[in-house]
Amino acid sequence: ILIYRDVIISTKLNLVKKIKGNSNLYLFCYSKFTSATIKILKQKSKQITYIVDDNKNLLGKFFQKIKIINTNKLIKDIKEKDFCITSNHRDITLKNINKNLISKGLKQKQLVFFKY
């Protein structure tokens, strides 16, 4: 199990290599996968700006000391150099989130997907 965990972490770390040090990171979707992603990003000393989730019950709350915002705030705040990382285990969910974020103005190069 530990070997499998190390392979997953290594794979995810390879995905973050393109993220420059001065980029803001937004994690899309509050879930157990977000928790794992936070842990992986902290190994590379990456700071997370916000967690993004459109659940109205989560808006303004904190998860692991990171504030939760909605997509509207993400769209207002995100810059060209920033990245939005989505963590999930279902392909259909990742595709729907990708389609939604692109329709709201994000660029494909700003989106990173962690499939667990």
N, C-alpha and C positions, 0 to 999 in steps of 0.2 A: 504494500500500500504506500509506503514511504517513497519508493522508487517512482510509482505512478504520480504521486503528488509532486515530486521534483520535476518530472517531465512536463506536467501541466504548468508549473511555475516558469520553467525555462521557456516554454512555448509562448506564454503571455509576455514575458520580458522581451522576447524578440520582437513582439508587436509594438512595444513602446520605444524601441530604438529610434524611430523617426521623430519622436517628440523632443523638441528642443527645450533647453532649460528654462527659457523665459516664456514658455507657453502656459496659458491657463488650462487646467484640466477640469472637465465637467464629467461626472459619472451619471449616466442616464439609467433610471429605474432603481428604486429602493428595493433591495432583496438580499438574500443570503449570498448571492453571487457578487453583489456590490461589496459586501463585507470582505469576501475573498480577494476581490480586485484591489481594495484599499490596502490590504496586507501586502500584496505583491508590489504595488506601486511604492509603498513605503520602503521596501527593500532597495529600491533604486532612488530613494530620497526625492520622489516626486510628490509635489504638494497638490492636493485636490482643492479646487476653488469652491465648487458646489456639487451637491447631488441634485439631479433633476428628476422630478416625478410629478405627474399631473393629478395625483390623488389629492383632493382638496383637504383631506384630513391630515396630510403630512406637511402641507405648505407652512413654511416658517419654523418647523421643528428641526431638530438636529439628530444626526446619526453619526456616532463615533466622532463627535465634535465638529461635524461638517453640516452646514446649513442646507436645508432642502428647499429648492425653488421649483417653479413650474417652467414649462417650455417657453412661455411668453417672455419671462425674464431672461432665459438662456438666449433667445433670439435677439433681445435688446443688447445683451452684454458681450456675446461672443465676438471675437475678432478673427481676422483671417489666419493668424498664427496659432490660434487656440484649437483644442481638440475635445471632442465629445466621445467618451468611451461607454459603450453599452455592453453590459454583461448579462448573459442569459444562456439557457440550455436548449432553447427551441429555435430552430431555423426560421419558422414562420413568424415568430415574435420579433426576431432580429430583422427580418425583411420588412415587416410592418413599421417598425421603429425607423429604419433606414428611409423608407418611402416617406413617412411623415416628416422627418427632420429635413429631408431634401426639399419637400414641398413647401416648407416654411423658410427656406433660404440658406440652409447649411450646404456646404460643398462636400462632395464625396471624400475628398482628401482630408477633411476635418473629422471624419467618422472612423472610429476604430471599434472593432467588435471582438469581444472575448466570449467565445462559445465554450461553455463548460460541459 
